[in-house]
Amino acid sequence: MTTTRKLTMAQAIAEAIGQEMERDNKVFVMGEDIGKYGGIFGATGGLLDKFGPERIMDTPISETAFIGTATGAAAAGLRPIAELMFVDFFGVCMDQIYNHLAKNTYMAGGNIKLPVVLTTAIGGGYNDAAQHSQCLYATFAHMPGLKVVVPSNAYDAKGLMTQAIRDDNPVLFMYHKGIMGLPWMAYFEGSSNEVPQEQYTIPFGVAKVVREGSDLTIVTLSQMVQKSLLAAEELKKQGISAEVLDLRTLVPLDRKAVLKSVAKTGRLLVADEDYLSFGLTGEIAALVAENLDTVVLKAPVKRLAVPDVPIPYSRPLEKFVIPQVENIVAASQALMKGRVAEGQPA
């Protein structure tokens, strides 16, 4: 019999890591403030007491050093989890991530495995300004060699984390601060849900329809899933049936699920908290554009994302640049009023 409890996303991630550490003594964790503090976003809470400082290792503030150490440890047969506190800090350790972690299996002709899980916090919404509030998952999805995982709720977070730890390839596991369930910051309640106590995995590259709909498809991920679900409830009151598709992972990307949903509804809104240009919204729009032989659009694709500006510190300005529930509603309403260009199938 499966036992479930309602967990926050932080608790679910910590539980997945702890269960895998019990199952496999090659798994260990390193990073800044991940020991006694439990990670500033709670992803390693309680693990130090269970496993001790030899497997839950607080590191100095040197991301290049401990991510490089994780890469070397993985090449030697261990299965490290390294926490990069904020994704915005990737700039100080990009050589280790992109030129070593992502490429060394390829450059070694497949003769080494690098089962590293690199965890990191993403997203804004709590006024921490331009250097602590970005998402940037499209940046890493653009780089060959990394799998990119971005859960939207506690159930998915546990299953995807377990899958990530067992994967023999480097995995970038990105969790949004605003859905971790932390008591000291506002978060979306829908991200905390029933989670089995037993271990389970969720395969990469399998998107999930989290709300069925018939009028338009909202393709999204992470905290924007929770915002899109709230928007869909509001749209329902207006007689608009929105389908919400949670991508779960960017690499691999479930292209079939996107095309299937858009073929069903005929309308596509891509809602994203990453930057607009050269990102996820463009990739999904291009995917549909390249398959117009099988997908008939009733209106042009709409994209909703962060404009190409640094995330502001000011609360009103931050709220203005990061898409909110009301922005998704407005974009969906506009999409329903849209029409395809003359000469295209109606």
C-alpha positions in Angstrom: 0.0 0.0 0.0 1.4 3.4 -1.0 1.7 5.9 1.8 1.4 9.6 0.8 1.7 12.8 2.7 1.5 16.4 1.6 5.0 17.8 1.2 6.5 21.0 0.0 8.8 20.9 -2.9 11.8 21.5 -0.7 10.8 18.5 1.5 10.2 16.3 -1.5 13.6 17.1 -3.0 15.4 16.4 0.4 13.5 13.2 0.8 14.5 12.0 -2.7 18.2 12.8 -2.0 18.1 11.1 1.4 16.5 7.9 0.0 19.0 7.7 -2.8 21.9 8.2 -0.3 20.5 5.3 1.8 20.2 3.1 -1.3 23.6 4.0 -2.8 26.6 4.9 -0.6 28.3 6.5 -3.7 25.8 9.4 -3.5 27.0 12.5 -1.6 26.1 16.3 -1.6 28.3 19.3 -1.6 27.7 23.1 -1.7 27.4 26.3 0.2 25.2 26.2 3.4 23.8 22.7 2.5 24.8 21.1 5.8 23.6 22.5 9.1 21.6 25.2 7.4 19.9 22.6 5.1 20.4 24.8 2.0 19.0 28.3 1.9 16.0 27.0 0.0 15.6 23.8 2.0 16.6 21.3 -0.6 19.0 19.4 1.8 17.1 19.9 5.1 17.8 17.3 7.7 20.3 15.4 5.7 23.4 16.4 7.7 21.9 14.7 10.9 21.3 11.5 8.9 24.5 11.2 6.9 27.2 13.3 8.6 29.6 15.8 7.2 31.5 13.3 5.1 28.5 12.9 2.8 26.8 16.3 3.3 29.7 18.6 2.7 29.6 22.4 3.3 32.0 24.0 0.9 33.8 27.3 0.8 32.4 30.1 -1.5 34.2 28.7 -4.5 31.8 27.4 -7.1 34.5 26.6 -9.6 36.3 24.4 -7.0 33.4 22.3 -5.8 31.7 21.9 -9.2 35.1 20.8 -10.6 35.5 18.5 -7.6 32.0 17.0 -8.4 33.0 16.4 -12.0 36.2 14.6 -11.0 34.5 12.6 -8.3 31.9 11.4 -10.9 34.7 10.4 -13.3 36.2 8.3 -10.5 32.9 6.4 -9.9 31.0 8.5 -7.3 27.6 10.1 -7.8 27.8 13.7 -6.5 25.1 16.2 -6.1 26.4 19.8 -6.1 24.3 22.8 -5.3 24.9 26.1 -7.1 23.1 28.4 -4.7 21.6 30.7 -7.3 21.7 30.0 -11.1 22.8 33.6 -11.5 26.2 32.5 -10.1 26.9 30.3 -13.1 29.2 32.9 -14.5 31.9 32.3 -12.0 32.1 28.5 -12.7 30.9 28.3 -16.4 34.1 26.7 -17.5 33.6 23.8 -15.2 30.0 23.4 -16.2 30.2 23.8 -19.9 33.7 22.9 -20.9 34.1 20.0 -18.5 30.9 18.6 -17.0 28.9 18.9 -20.2 31.6 17.9 -22.7 34.0 15.4 -21.1 32.0 12.3 -21.8 31.9 13.2 -25.4 35.5 14.2 -25.5 36.5 10.9 -23.9 34.6 9.0 -26.6 32.1 7.7 -24.0 34.8 6.1 -21.9 33.9 8.0 -18.8 30.5 8.6 -17.1 29.7 11.8 -15.3 26.6 11.2 -13.1 26.6 14.6 -11.5 23.3 16.3 -10.4 23.9 20.1 -10.4 21.0 21.7 -8.4 20.3 25.4 -8.4 17.6 27.9 -7.5 15.9 30.0 -10.1 13.3 32.7 -10.5 12.2 36.0 -9.1 9.3 37.4 -7.3 10.8 38.3 -4.0 12.8 41.4 -4.8 16.3 40.1 -4.9 17.3 42.1 -8.0 19.2 41.4 -11.1 21.9 39.0 -9.8 19.6 36.6 -7.9 16.3 36.4 -9.8 16.8 34.9 -13.2 15.7 31.5 -14.6 18.2 31.0 -17.4 17.2 27.4 -18.2 17.2 28.1 -21.9 20.8 29.1 -21.6 21.7 25.6 -20.4 19.3 23.8 -22.7 21.2 25.5 -25.5 24.4 23.7 -24.5 24.9 20.1 -25.6 25.7 17.6 -22.9 23.4 18.6 -20.0 20.0 17.3 -19.2 17.8 20.1 -17.9 15.0 19.4 -15.4 12.6 22.0 -14.1 9.8 20.6 -11.8 6.6 22.5 -10.9 5.4 20.6 -7.9 6.5 18.4 -5.0 5.4 15.1 -6.6 7.3 15.7 -9.8 10.3 17.1 -7.9 10.8 13.9 -6.0 10.4 11.6 -8.9 12.6 13.7 -11.2 15.3 14.1 -8.6 15.4 10.3 -8.0 15.7 9.9 -11.8 18.4 12.5 -12.0 20.6 10.9 -9.3 20.4 7.5 -11.1 21.2 9.0 -14.5 24.7 8.4 -15.7 24.8 11.8 -17.4 25.1 15.3 -15.9 21.7 16.7 -15.0 20.9 20.3 -14.2 18.0 20.3 -11.7 16.5 23.7 -11.4 13.9 24.6 -8.7 12.0 27.8 -8.5 12.2 29.6 -5.1 8.6 30.6 -5.2 7.3 27.0 -5.2 9.7 25.5 -2.7 7.1 26.0 0.1 9.4 28.1 2.3 7.7 29.8 5.3 9.7 33.0 5.0 8.6 33.8 1.5 5.3 33.8 -0.4 4.8 30.7 -2.6 2.2 29.0 -4.7 0.3 26.5 -2.6 -0.4 24.3 -5.6 3.2 23.3 -5.7 2.8 21.4 -2.4 0.9 18.2 -3.0 0.6 14.5 -2.1 3.9 12.6 -2.4 4.4 8.9 -1.9 6.8 7.9 0.9 8.2 5.1 -1.3 10.8 5.8 -4.0 9.6 6.3 -7.6 11.0 7.9 -10.7 9.6 10.1 -13.4 11.2 9.6 -16.8 12.8 12.6 -18.5 11.3 13.9 -21.7 7.7 13.2 -20.7 5.5 16.3 -20.4 2.2 16.2 -18.5 -1.1 17.7 -19.3 -2.0 19.1 -15.9 -5.3 20.6 -17.0 -7.4 19.4 -20.0 -8.8 22.0 -22.3 -10.2 22.5 -25.8 -9.8 26.2 -26.8 -6.1 26.9 -26.4 -2.9 25.3 -25.2 -0.6 27.0 -22.6 2.9 25.4 -22.7 4.9 26.2 -19.7 7.0 24.9 -16.8 8.1 25.6 -13.2 6.3 28.3 -11.2 4.5 29.4 -14.4 2.5 26.1 -14.3 1.0 27.2 -11.0 0.2 30.7 -12.5 -1.2 29.1 -15.6 -3.5 26.9 -13.6 -4.9 29.9 -11.8 -5.3 31.7 -15.1 -7.1 28.7 -16.5 -9.6 28.9 -13.7 -10.3 32.5 -14.4 -10.6 31.8 -18.2 -13.1 29.1 -17.4 -15.4 31.7 -15.9 -15.3 33.5 -19.3 -16.1 30.4 -21.2 -12.6 29.7 -22.4 -11.2 26.2 -22.0 -7.4 26.3 -21.5 -5.2 23.2 -21.6 -2.0 23.5 -19.5 1.0 21.5 -20.5 3.9 21.2 -18.0 7.1 20.4 -19.9 8.9 19.1 -16.7 12.2 18.8 -18.6 13.7 21.0 -21.3 16.4 18.5 -22.2 15.0 16.1 -23.4 12.0 18.0 -24.6 8.7 16.3 -25.2 8.0 17.7 -28.7 5.3 15.1 -29.4 3.2 16.3 -26.4 3.4 19.9 -27.5 2.3 19.1 -31.0 -0.5 16.8 -29.9 -2.0 19.4 -27.6 -1.7 22.2 -30.1 -3.2 20.0 -32.8 -6.1 19.5 -30.5 -6.8 23.1 -29.5 -5.5 25.0 -32.6 -4.1 27.8 -30.4 -0.8 28.1 -28.6 0.4 30.4 -25.8 3.9 29.8 -24.5 4.2 31.3 -20.9 7.7 31.6 -19.5 9.7 33.3 -16.8 12.9 33.3 -18.7 13.9 36.0 -21.2 11.9 36.4 -24.4 14.6 36.5 -27.0 16.4 33.3 -28.1 14.7 31.2 -25.4 12.0 28.6 -24.7 9.2 30.6 -26.2 10.9 30.9 -29.5 11.9 27.2 -29.5 8.3 26.0 -28.9 6.9 28.5 -31.5 9.5 27.2 -34.0 8.5 23.6 -33.3 4.9 24.3 -34.1 5.8 26.4 -37.2 7.9 23.5 -38.6 4.9 21.2 -38.2 2.1 23.1 -39.8 1.6 20.2 -42.2 0.0 18.3 -39.2 -1.0 21.2 -36.9 -3.6 23.6 -38.1 -3.6 26.9 -36.2 -6.7 29.0 -35.6 -4.6 32.0 -34.6 -0.9 33.0 -34.6 1.2 31.8 -31.7 1.5 34.1 -28.8 4.6 34.3 -26.5 4.7 35.6 -23.0 8.0 36.0 -21.2 10.4 38.4 -19.4 11.4 41.3 -21.6 15.1 41.6 -22.4 16.0 43.6 -19.3 17.6 42.7 -16.0 15.2 41.8 -13.2 14.4 45.0 -11.3 14.8 45.3 -7.5 11.7 47.5 -7.2 8.7 45.4 -6.3 6.3 47.1 -8.8 8.8 46.9 -11.6 9.7 43.3 -10.9 6.0 42.3 -11.0 5.7 44.3 -14.2 8.5 42.4 -16.1 7.7 38.9 -14.7 4.5 37.4 -16.2 1.7 37.2 -13.7 -1.6 35.4 -13.7 -3.4 38.4 -15.1 -0.9 38.6 -18.0 -1.6 35.0 -18.9 -5.4 35.6 -18.8 -5.0 38.7 -21.0 -2.7 36.9 -23.5 -5.2 34.0 -23.7 -8.1 36.4 -24.3 -6.1 38.1 -27.1 -5.3 34.7 -28.6 -8.9 33.7 -28.7 -9.7 36.9 -30.6 -6.8 36.3 -33.0 -7.2 35.0 -36.6 -4.7 33.4 -39.0 -3.4 35.5 -41.8 -5.5 35.6 -45.1 -4.9 32.6 -47.2 -4.1 30.3 -44.2 -6.5 27.6 -43.2 -9.1 29.0 -40.8 
